[in-house]
Amino acid sequence: MNTMADWTLWRSFAAVAEHGSLSKAARALGSSQPTIGRHIEALEFTLGTKLFERGVAGLTPTELGLAAYEPIRRAVEAIAEAELHVAGTSSELSGSVRITASVIIAHYVLPRMLRVLRIEFPAIDFEIVPTDSAENLLLREADIAVRMFRPTQGDLITRKLGETAIVACAHQGYLKRRGTPRTVEDLLEHDLIGFDRSELLIAAAQRLGFNLKRSDFAFRCDSQSATWEMMRAGLGIGFAQANIIRQTDGMVPIALNLAIPPLEVWLTCHRELHTARRIRAVYDRLGELMGNWLKKSARRNAANANSGSA
């Protein structure tokens, strides 16, 4: 029997082994669950062995599956790197560019910049991945990433675009109805909007000396875009980027004595891809647009702070 399996089958195997289910592997590969399932069945048939145990919790690699995963994972990365080398030789200002950014940036900041990019580069198609997880640039999950932290993955070109302040805020309708808190302690008398299962906001508050608990939130949700829309609807007080607050009608920043560290904004791209003309052009122009947006917001924040102290 010919035991040389098609590489596509091995690629699906690696995705299932990494993600633990057909559905998650399909999403990672941009495929469908039935297709990935057929790939695993075909691979096991070709090899004449079982690579996964099926259970209610998903697919667990067998002993042979575990032994196969590491060399296949290295092969996937090696092929991805080869593809990066080839893609980086492109001199065309056409094709597709895949950009990943945080959910908030992708929803409320990126669209206006994409409008400019599309006008300036009409032959380029843009694929947008809104996510708060770190997409792997090496495996071409994205070509360009807007990160809210400094990237540390090797072989990346990175550029700090600026910083964005995080402040308490609410819709003016809510503040008119409930009043504006003047101190951190006053917040506990208000309807707060925060995360559900995520501990990020609670941990950040505790580092600042504010003993915030999950039960203090009247509205809880782990989707940052959903919590922002709750704030816009006047449901309560939450925390958001100052520059997005000020560009949104009806939203009001609330001055409290909380020294919240600002978020850094970084633009990053794989070094090999940066040599592709379309990637480099979009990377440079997007960096310029977002950098200008952050600088304008920083000047506005500084002016407001000075007028407040006066």
PAZA-43500 format. One record per atom (N, C-alpha, C, CB): residue in one letter; y, x, z. Coordinates in steps of 0.05 Angstrom, whole numbers, plus 5000, padded with zeros to 4 digits. Each point is the difference from the previous one (the first is absolute). Glycine has a CB too. Example, Ala and Ser with C-alpha at 12.3 -4.5 7.8 and 13.67 -1.06 7.14 Angstrom:
BEGIN
A488652645156 A502449825000 A502450185000 A497749625025 S504450314961 S502450165001 S502249855014 S498750244957 
This chain:
BEGIN
M497650175000 M502449835000 M502550185000 M497549635025 N504550294960 N502650154999 N501549935025 N500150004949 T500350195068 T501449955026 T503050084999 T495750075023 M505449994952 M502850074998 M501649744998 M498950444977 A502349485045 A501549755001 A502850034988 A497449875041 D503649924947 D502749994989 D502050065022 D498549674965 W503650495028 W501950085020 W501549755012 W500650444976 T499849365008 T501349755010 T498549895024 T501749904953 L495650125046 L498449895022 L500550165025 L496549844968 W503650435029 W500550175023 W502849955012 W496850354980 R505149605003 R502749955009 R500149755017 R501950224959 S496649575033 S499849765015 S498550055026 S500149734958 F497850435041 F498550075024 F501950135021 F495850074972 A505850125019 A501850145019 A502049805012 A499650424973 A501449395012 A501949815010 A498749825021 A502550014956 V495149905039 V498649825019 V499350165025 V498149734962 A501050525035 A499450165024 A502550055017 A496350224974 E506049815013 E502550055015 E501049755013 E501150374968 H498949405018 H501349765010 H498149815014 H503250054963 G494249985033 G498149845015 G499349724990 G501650265036 S499649664941 S499449744989 S500650004970 S501149785044 L497750044942 L500449974971 L502949914994 L495149904993 S505849915023 S502749894994 S502250215004 S498349555014 K501550615008 K502050215005 K499850224979 K499949895049 A497750184943 A499750204979 A501149904974 A495950175023 A503749584971 A501149884975 A503050015000 A496049704996 R505350245027 R502950015001 R501050284996 R500049615031 A498650584981 A500850294998 A499850104972 A498550075046 L499549834939 L499650094972 L501349824979 L495750205016 G505549594993 G501249814981 G497949864983 G504150294999 S493649655014 S497849874986 S499449745013 S498150454986 S499549445009 S499249755013 S497550055017 S501949734961 Q497750105059 Q497750035018 Q497449984985 Q502749805036 P496950014945 P497449994986 P499550254984 P500549514997 T501650604991 T499750254984 T499050235017 T503649844968 I497750195055 I499350225018 I497149955010 I504850075014 G494549684992 G497349945009 G497950074979 G501949635027 R498750314947 R498250084978 R499850304998 R501149584975 H501150565029 H499950294999 H498150125021 H504750004982 I495549895042 I498350105022 I497049944994 I503849945033 E495749824958 E497249934993 E499050184978 E500949525013 A500750534966 A499250174978 A499550295009 A502649704968 L499150395050 L499750285010 L497450025016 L505050065001 E494549755016 E497550015016 E497549984983 E502549805038 F497750034941 F497849974981 F499450264985 F501149514996 T501150624995 T499850254985 T498850225017 T503949874972 L497050155053 L499050215018 L497349935013 L504750125009 G494649624990 G497549915012 G500050025030 G497750144960 T504749825052 T500250025029 T502249825010 T498350474999 K501749475027 K502049835012 K502250175012 K496549655010 L506050284982 L502350165010 L501549855022 L500350204955 F499449545048 F501449855020 F498249805013 F504350064974 E496349895052 E498749785014 E502049775000 E497250315030 R501949454962 R501849774999 R499849855027 R499449964950 G503049975061 G500149855025 G502549835000 G497550365024 V502749474997 V502349825002 V502650155003 V497049665021 A503050584989 A502450165003 A500850154975 A498950045049 G499449954931 G500650154975 G497750174992 G504849995011 L495850224974 L497950194990 L500250265016 L500249794954 T497550295056 T499950265015 T498350194985 T500649765044 P500350484951 P498450204985 P497450075014 P504250184981 T493749835004 T497450105011 T500350305004 T497349644977 E500650485033 E500050295005 E500450154973 E497049955040 L501749954939 L500450134973 L502849944990 L495149954990 G506049815016 G502749944992 G502050185013 G498649534993 L501050525033 L501850185014 L499950284989 L499549725041 A498150374953 A499750274989 A501450034973 A495650045024 A504449744960 A501250014973 A503049975001 A495849814982 Y505350075039 Y502849935000 Y501850244999 Y498949605025 E500750604991 E501950235001 E500250144974 E498950055048 P498950034938 P500450134974 P501349814979 P496050285010 I503449464991 I501249824982 I503049975006 I495649754995 R505150245030 R502849995008 R501650244989 R498849745041 R500050504961 R501350244990 R500249984970 R498250275038 A499849624949 A500149974971 A502249814991 A495150104998 V505249685017 V502149814994 V502750135001 V497249625018 E503350545003 E502550145003 E500450214978 E499849925050 A498150224943 A500250204979 A500749874973 A496750295024 I502149494970 I500649864975 I502949895000 I495149884994 A505750015030 A502749905002 A502050234996 A498449655032 E501050594979 E501850234996 E500150084971 E498950155046 A498849844940 A500050074971 A501749804985 A495450205004 E504449545003 E501649804987 E503050045005 E496249685004 L504550415020 L502750075006 L501150224982 L499249855047 H499150354949 H500950234983 H500649894971 H497250335028 V501049504962 V500349904973 V502549814999 V495050034992 A505249795028 A502349825000 A502650155002 A497149655021 G502950574993 G502550155003 G501050144975 G498650075046 T499849944933 T500950124975 T501449804982 T496250325004 S503949435004 S501249804983 S503050044997 S496549675013 S504650324963 S502950034995 S501349744991 S499150484989 E499449315013 E501049744991 E501649855022 E496149974968 L506149905024 L501449825018 L499049724997 L504150304999 S493349675001 S498749744997 S497450005016 S502149934954 G496749845049 G497649985016 G500649855026 G498250424980 S500149625040 S500449865026 S500550205022 S496949644984 V504650275036 V500650155024 V499449825024 V503650294976 R494749805041 R499149845023 R501550105025 R495449924980 I506149905032 I501750075023 I499049855025 I504050094970 T495650055052 T499349875025 T502350045020 T495050074991 A505449725024 A502250015021 A499249815022 A503550114966 S497849925057 S499549825022 S500549724992 S501250365033 V497649454981 V500449724992 V502949925000 V495549905020 I506050175000 I502849935001 I501650124978 I499749965050 I499950304945 I501550144978 I499249874973 I500250435027 A497249524969 A499049894975 A501149724995 A495950285004 H504549575017 H500949724996 H503049974999 H495949865024 Y505650304992 Y502849955003 Y501950224990 Y498649735039 V500350504953 V501750214991 V499250094971 V500550155047 L497049884948 L499150114974 L500749834976 L496450215025 P503549524977 P500549844976 P502650064985 P497349655022 R504950384993 R502650054987 R500050284987 R502349715034 M496250474976 M499850274988 M498249994975 M500850215045 L497149634957 L498249974977 L501549884976 L496149945031 R505849894975 R501749884978 R501450224985 R500649575027 V500650624988 V501350234987 V498050174985 V503550005037 L494350064975 L497950174987 L499049884975 L498750175044 R500949574956 R499049874976 R502050004977 R497349705029 I505350284978 I502150014979 I500150294989 I502649635023 E497250574994 E500250274991 E497550114987 E503350075036 F494349824972 F497550094988 F498449764990 F499950405031 P501049474948 P498849754991 P497150034990 P504549864987 A494550385007 A497350034991 A498050065022 A501850174957 I499249835068 I498350065023 I499349745014 I502150465006 D495449505001 D499149775016 D499850095029 D497549804960 F503350025058 F500050075028 F498049845016 F504850124996 E493450025018 E498049875018 E500850055029 E496350064965 I504049735050 I501150025027 I497849945021 I504749884983 V495050295036 V498049965021 V501449995027 V496550254974 P504149505036 P501249975026 P497950045022 P503649694981 T496750515035 T498050045022 T501250185021 T496249944968 D503050025057 D500950175022 D497950215006 D502749635018 S495150384966 S498050225003 S500850224981 S496349675014 A502750574991 A500650234984 A498150024976 A501850255040 E499249674936 E498350014976 E499550304993 E501949554984 N495850505005 N499250274994 N501050084972 N495949955029 L506150234970 L501150074974 L498050174984 L504649985020 L493850184994 L498050174986 L498149834984 L500450345035 L498749434976 L498149834986 L501349804981 L496950065039 R505749984955 R501549834982 R500149715009 R498650304963 E501449665064 E500549735009 E503049934996 E496350055034 A505350154962 A502849974993 A501050264987 A500849665038 D501250324945 D501250244988 D502450105017 D498649834955 I502949985056 I502450065016 I499949835025 I502750124959 A498050005064 A499949855025 A502750025014 A495150085004 V505849705007 V502350005018 V498849975028 V503349794965 R497050425051 R498750015026 R502249975022 R496250294982 M503049595041 M501849985023 M499350225020 M500649504992 F498250714998 F499350235017 F499750244981 F497649715036 R502450534975 R499850244984 R497150044991 R503850215024 P495649794950 P497250044991 P499050285006 P500949674963 T496650345044 T498850265007 T497650074981 T501449935047 Q497849894936 Q497850064982 Q500750244982 Q498649515000 G499450664995 G500550234983 G500649944971 G497150255031 D504149944955 D500649984972 D502049774993 D495550194991 L506349755027 L501949794995 L502850124998 L497249675025 I504450214958 I502950054999 I501349795017 I499850224953 T501849855066 T501349815018 T503050055001 T495749965027 R505749824978 R502950025002 R501049795020 R500350164951 K501149945069 K501249815019 K502449874989 K498250275038 L501849464960 L502249854988 L502249935020 L496849834967 G502450155059 G501949935020 G498749875023 G503549944966 E498049915050 E498949865024 E501149725000 E499650435026 T499049394987 T500949735003 T499749925030 T498749884952 A503550025059 A500049925028 A498449755005 A504550225005 I494249765018 I498649765008 I501549875023 I495550194986 V505349565011 V501649865020 V499049725005 V504050274987 A496749625035 A499449725006 A501849824982 A498650115048 C500449654944 C501549834983 C499149715002 C500750394968 A500949435023 A499349724999 A501849864979 A498550015049 H500749754943 H501749854983 H502349885016 H496049894969 Q506350085018 Q502349905014 Q499649725011 Q502850294970 G495549555016 G499449745010 G498550005027 G499849854953 Y498450345050 Y498650035026 Y502050095022 Y495750124976 L506050075018 L501850105020 L502149795008 L499450464981 K501349375000 K501949785006 K498749805019 K502250064955 R495249905041 R498549815016 R499350115028 R498249814958 R501050455043 R499050115025 R501850215013 R495549914981 G506550185005 G501850205011 G499050284992 G501149705038 T500650504965 T499450284992 T499450165025 T502949964960 P494750175041 P499450175024 P501850245001 P495249854998 R505650235026 R501850235003 R498550245011 R503849685008 T494050285005 T498450225011 T497149974991 T503250045040 V495350184964 V497149994994 V498649795017 V500250494987 E500749495038 E498749805018 E500549724990 E500650315038 D501749644948 D500649734990 D498049914979 D504850095009 L493950114977 L498149934979 L497849835010 L501150434978 L498049615047 L497749865010 L500649705005 L498550425021 E504149514977 E500749715002 E500149874973 E502750115041 H496650044938 H500149904973 H497349974988 H504550204995 D495449664982 D497549994984 D499850264984 D500149494997 L497950675009 L499750264986 L497849974978 L501450255042 I499049904937 I498150004978 I498950284998 I502549644975 G494850385025 G498750264999 G497350004988 G502650125039 F495950094965 F497350034989 F497949855016 F501450444981 D496449515007 D497849865013 D498050205011 D500649614969 R497750515014 R498050195009 R501150295002 R496549714980 S505550355004 S501150275000 S501650055026 S500349984950 E499350265060 E501350095025 E502550174995 E495649985023 L505150064951 L502150184993 L502749935014 L497750084956 L503149675042 L502649925011 L500050025031 L500749704961 I497150225052 I499850025029 I500150295009 I497349575001 A501250604985 A499950285007 A502750134997 A495250024986 A506249914992 A502750124995 A502049915022 A499150004950 A500749745058 A501849905021 A499450145026 A500349564977 Q497250485029 Q499350135026 Q500950295001 Q496149705003 R503950444973 R501050275000 R503050015005 R496450124967 L504949665028 L502949995005 L500649895028 L500849944951 G497150015065 G500449905027 G500349705002 G502150425009 F497249444970 F500149714999 F497249895002 F504250004973 N495149875050 N497349915005 N499449744985 N500250225045 L499349804930 L499549774982 L497049955000 L504050104972 K495249645029 K497249924999 K499549814977 K499650065050 R497949924941 R499349824978 R500949715006 R496150304989 S503649625036 S500649725008 S503049954999 S496050005029 D505750214968 D502949964999 D500849904972 D500750365033 F497649664947 F500649914973 F499449704997 F499150464982 A502949385011 A499549724995 A498649964973 A504049885027 F496550304954 F498749994974 F498850274994 F503349664983 R494150345010 R498650254996 R498650004972 R499250055050 C501150174936 C498850024973 C500050304993 C501549534986 D496350565002 D499850284992 D501250064972 D496050035029 S504849764957 S501350044974 S503050045004 S496549724977 Q504550515015 Q502850065005 Q501849834982 Q498850465012 S500349474964 S501649824984 S500249725012 S498750274959 A499049645053 A500049735012 A501849995025 A495349934983 T504650295033 T501850005024 T502950014992 T496450235026 W504249914952 W502850014990 W500949724991 W499450484986 E498849385000 E500749734992 E500349815024 E497650084956 M500949975065 M500449845025 M502850055011 M495050025010 M505950234990 M502750065009 M502149864983 M498350455018 R501249574956 R502049874981 R500149705004 R499150374968 A498649515040 A499949715005 A501349925026 A495849994973 G505150215043 G501349935026 G498149945022 G503749844974 L493850275025 L498149945021 L500450175025 L496849874965 G504550365032 G500450175024 G501050274993 G496349765021 I503550434998 I501050274998 I497750194994 I503849895031 G496650294950 G498150204994 G501350274994 G497049654981 F501550535008 F501150274994 F499550064970 F499150165047 A503049954941 A499850054971 A501850234992 A498949524992 Q500950574983 Q501750214990 Q502949904997 Q496050204976 A505849965034 A502949915000 A501049954972 A500750265042 N498549914939 N501149974973 N499049744987 N500250504996 I497349415011 I499049754989 I501349775014 I495650224989 I505049805037 I501449795014 I502749954987 I497650135043 R503850084952 R502849974990 R500149914971 R501450365031 Q496549664954 Q500049904973 Q499049714998 Q499350474984 T500049415039 T498949735001 T501949815012 T495450205003 D505449594982 D501949805010 D498949875025 D501649924953 G500150055067 G499449865024 G498750175022 G499549614972 M499550635021 M498750165020 M502150185014 M495850004973 V503950025054 V502050145016 V498650215017 V502949595001 P498050674998 P499050205018 P501049955028 P499750344962 I498649725058 I500749965028 I500250275014 I497749555001 A504750515010 A500550255013 A498750005028 A504350064974 L493750115030 L498750035026 L499850305006 L497449564994 N502450505031 N499850285008 N497150104998 N503949945031 L495250074943 L497350094994 L500250234980 L498049545009 A501250704999 A500250234982 A497450024983 A502950245034 I496949574947 I497649994984 I500250224978 I499549505009 P498550674989 P500150214979 P500049874973 P497650325030 P504049794951 P500149894973 P497450064985 P505050045000 L494449814980 L497850054982 L500850204978 L498049545010 E500450664986 E500550184978 E498949884974 E499950405031 V501449644947 V499149904974 V499450234982 V502649575006 W495050464984 W499150224984 W499049904973 W498950275041 L501749884938 L498849944974 L498050224994 L504349774984 T493450165006 T497950204996 T498449944975 T499850085048 C499150134940 C498449994976 C498250244999 C503749754976 H493950215011 H498250234998 H501250214982 H496149705007 R503650555000 R501250234985 R499250004971 R500050265042 E497549684952 E499050014973 E501349774983 E495750215016 L504549564997 L501249774985 L503050034995 L496549715021 H504850444996 H502950034998 H500850144974 H500350035049 T497850104938 T500650134974 T499849804977 T498250435018 A500749334986 A500049804979 A502949894998 A495149885009 R505950104967 R502849944996 R500749725012 R499950284958 R498449525037 R500749735010 R500049995031 R498049804958 I500150355054 I499850005029 I502550145012 I495050004998 R505650234990 R502350165010 R502649844997 R497650434989 A502749444988 A502549844995 A500349785020 A499750114952 V498149745053 V500249785019 V500450115029 V497149714970 Y501450505037 Y500350125026 Y502950095005 Y495250164997 D506049984985 D502750105003 D502149775002 D498750414976 R501049395006 R501949785000 R499749825024 R500150024950 L497449925058 L499549845023 L501150135025 L495949804978 G503750475024 G501150155022 G503049985002 G496150314997 E505249704979 E502949984999 E500949725009 E500150344963 L498649455027 L500849735007 L499649945030 L498949864953 M498850225057 M499549945028 M501650185018 M495449864988 G505050395005 G501750175016 G502849905002 G497250384986 N504049524991 N502749895001 N500149755017 N500850184954 W497149665045 W499949755016 W500050075030 W497549774963 L500950445045 L499950085027 L502750125010 L495050084994 K506250084988 K502650135008 K502149795003 K498750414975 K501449395008 K502049795002 K499649845026 K500249964950 S497349995057 S499549865025 S500750175024 S496349764978 A503250515021 A500750185022 A503050005004 A495950284991 R505749734987 R502950005003 R500949735012 R500450314960 R498449475032 R500749745011 R499449995030 R499249794955 N498450315052 N499250005029 N502050175017 N495249944986 A505550295003 A501950185014 A502749875004 A497650404982 A503349464997 A502649875001 A499949775021 A500950114952 N497049755048 N499749785020 N499950105028 N497649734966 A501050505038 A499850125026 A502750105010 A495350144990 N506349984992 N502750105007 N501949775007 N499350394971 S500549395013 S501849785006 S499249865026 S500749934951 G496750085056 G499149885025 G500950165024 G496149824976 S503950465021 S500850165022 S503150005004 S496050294992 A505449654986 A502949995002 A500949755016 A500450254956 
